[in-house]
Amino acid sequence: MDRHALRAALSAAGVPDDYYRIEGVHEPAPTPVDFLFVGRTADGAWETGAYERGTSETIARHPSEAAACAHLLRLLT
């Protein structure tokens, strides 16, 4: 699963758009106060995390986009 497939799966599952951010695919505006996210790190890894009250916290690092997307899907469904 890539980020585009993740977006489609979350939409199909009825997960509200402001519950998550998918780097480069789904970046809600205005930015919600709290949400879960998936994105690439500066060193090329992938991470899932939570953004709350202006602070990002990494939940897990992943070796691939597919693993990170699968993790975010599990967190949100």
Contacts in CASP RR format, 6 or more apart in sequence:
PFRMAT RR
TARGET T0000
AUTHOR 0000-0000-0000
METHOD contacts of the structure
MODEL  1
MDRHALRAALSAAGVPDDYYRIEGVHEPAPTPVDFLFVGRTADGAWETGA
YERGTSETIARHPSEAAACAHLLRLLT
1 9 0 8 1.000
1 66 0 8 1.000
1 69 0 8 1.000
1 70 0 8 1.000
1 73 0 8 1.000
2 65 0 8 1.000
2 66 0 8 1.000
2 69 0 8 1.000
3 22 0 8 1.000
3 23 0 8 1.000
3 24 0 8 1.000
3 25 0 8 1.000
3 38 0 8 1.000
3 65 0 8 1.000
3 69 0 8 1.000
4 25 0 8 1.000
5 69 0 8 1.000
6 22 0 8 1.000
6 25 0 8 1.000
6 38 0 8 1.000
6 69 0 8 1.000
6 72 0 8 1.000
6 73 0 8 1.000
7 22 0 8 1.000
7 25 0 8 1.000
7 26 0 8 1.000
9 73 0 8 1.000
9 77 0 8 1.000
10 20 0 8 1.000
10 73 0 8 1.000
10 76 0 8 1.000
10 77 0 8 1.000
13 76 0 8 1.000
13 77 0 8 1.000
15 76 0 8 1.000
15 77 0 8 1.000
17 26 0 8 1.000
17 28 0 8 1.000
18 28 0 8 1.000
18 32 0 8 1.000
18 35 0 8 1.000
19 32 0 8 1.000
19 35 0 8 1.000
19 36 0 8 1.000
19 76 0 8 1.000
20 26 0 8 1.000
20 35 0 8 1.000
20 36 0 8 1.000
20 37 0 8 1.000
20 38 0 8 1.000
20 72 0 8 1.000
20 76 0 8 1.000
21 27 0 8 1.000
21 28 0 8 1.000
21 35 0 8 1.000
21 36 0 8 1.000
21 37 0 8 1.000
21 38 0 8 1.000
21 51 0 8 1.000
22 37 0 8 1.000
22 38 0 8 1.000
22 39 0 8 1.000
22 72 0 8 1.000
23 37 0 8 1.000
23 38 0 8 1.000
23 39 0 8 1.000
23 40 0 8 1.000
28 35 0 8 1.000
33 52 0 8 1.000
33 53 0 8 1.000
34 50 0 8 1.000
34 51 0 8 1.000
34 52 0 8 1.000
34 53 0 8 1.000
35 50 0 8 1.000
35 51 0 8 1.000
36 48 0 8 1.000
36 49 0 8 1.000
36 50 0 8 1.000
36 51 0 8 1.000
36 59 0 8 1.000
36 72 0 8 1.000
36 75 0 8 1.000
36 76 0 8 1.000
37 48 0 8 1.000
37 49 0 8 1.000
37 50 0 8 1.000
37 51 0 8 1.000
37 56 0 8 1.000
37 72 0 8 1.000
38 46 0 8 1.000
38 47 0 8 1.000
38 48 0 8 1.000
38 49 0 8 1.000
38 68 0 8 1.000
38 69 0 8 1.000
38 71 0 8 1.000
38 72 0 8 1.000
39 46 0 8 1.000
39 47 0 8 1.000
39 48 0 8 1.000
39 68 0 8 1.000
40 46 0 8 1.000
40 47 0 8 1.000
40 65 0 8 1.000
41 47 0 8 1.000
41 61 0 8 1.000
45 61 0 8 1.000
45 62 0 8 1.000
45 63 0 8 1.000
46 61 0 8 1.000
46 62 0 8 1.000
46 63 0 8 1.000
46 64 0 8 1.000
46 65 0 8 1.000
46 67 0 8 1.000
46 68 0 8 1.000
47 58 0 8 1.000
47 59 0 8 1.000
47 60 0 8 1.000
47 61 0 8 1.000
47 62 0 8 1.000
47 68 0 8 1.000
48 58 0 8 1.000
48 59 0 8 1.000
48 60 0 8 1.000
48 62 0 8 1.000
48 68 0 8 1.000
48 71 0 8 1.000
48 72 0 8 1.000
48 75 0 8 1.000
49 56 0 8 1.000
49 57 0 8 1.000
49 58 0 8 1.000
49 59 0 8 1.000
49 60 0 8 1.000
50 56 0 8 1.000
50 57 0 8 1.000
50 59 0 8 1.000
51 57 0 8 1.000
59 71 0 8 1.000
59 75 0 8 1.000
60 68 0 8 1.000
60 71 0 8 1.000
62 68 0 8 1.000
62 71 0 8 1.000
END
